[in-house]
Amino acid sequence: MNKKEISESIAAVSNYLYEKGLVPGKSGNISCKFSENGVKKVAITPSGVSLKSVTPEEIVIVDMDGNKIDEVMNQNNKRDKMPSSEVFMHLKVYKNRNDVKSVVHTHSPIATGFAFAGVEIKRLEGFGPIENTVIPLVDYAAPGTMDLAENVAKGMEKEDIVSLKNHGIVACGENLDEAALLTEFVEESAKIQFVTSLISAN
């Protein structure tokens, strides 16, 4: 896909995940890695914009060091949006995993509740082979910091999804749909685990 098509896909998936309740408010961020004229680039959702209404024109393009590129002026002669504050987390995953083409970070309520409680979510059947019976928990670091980027990248060296303590969920995939669907599946898995624990307690 070219830059325009990637931006359109990111906007569409962003809107979808908001409607599913996985990125409430202005939380969450999505990116895709692509090459243009032999140069690796990353398209990522902007900072401070709800994924409910983000548009393709608001998607930010950065290089592999997080610098904005392909910047244009909008109709009000103002610069484009800034990339998500979590851009370095996305970039670090891409640098560690050549096979990854998309990263999706959500704050889905049930899965995030498990993350805040420090409880691992069981990996259920229904989304690829189960090589790890639980979704690994990644140590907490403040959002937007290089510490968080390092922790997530390390946690995802051999995983396609991790739970961030006191924060949320990060998934990756060979394409955007794969990463996004994985975050949706994990939220459903967390719901099942939560309901099972309530039933078992009675």
Beta strands, then each sheet from edge to edge (+ up, - down):
strand 1: 29-36
strand 2: 39-44
strand 3: 60-62
strand 4: 102-106
strand 5: 121-122
strand 6: 134-135
strand 7: 137-138
strand 8: 161-164
strand 9: 168-173
sheet 1: 3+ 2- 1+ 4- 9+ 8- 7-
sheet 2: 5+ 6-
end
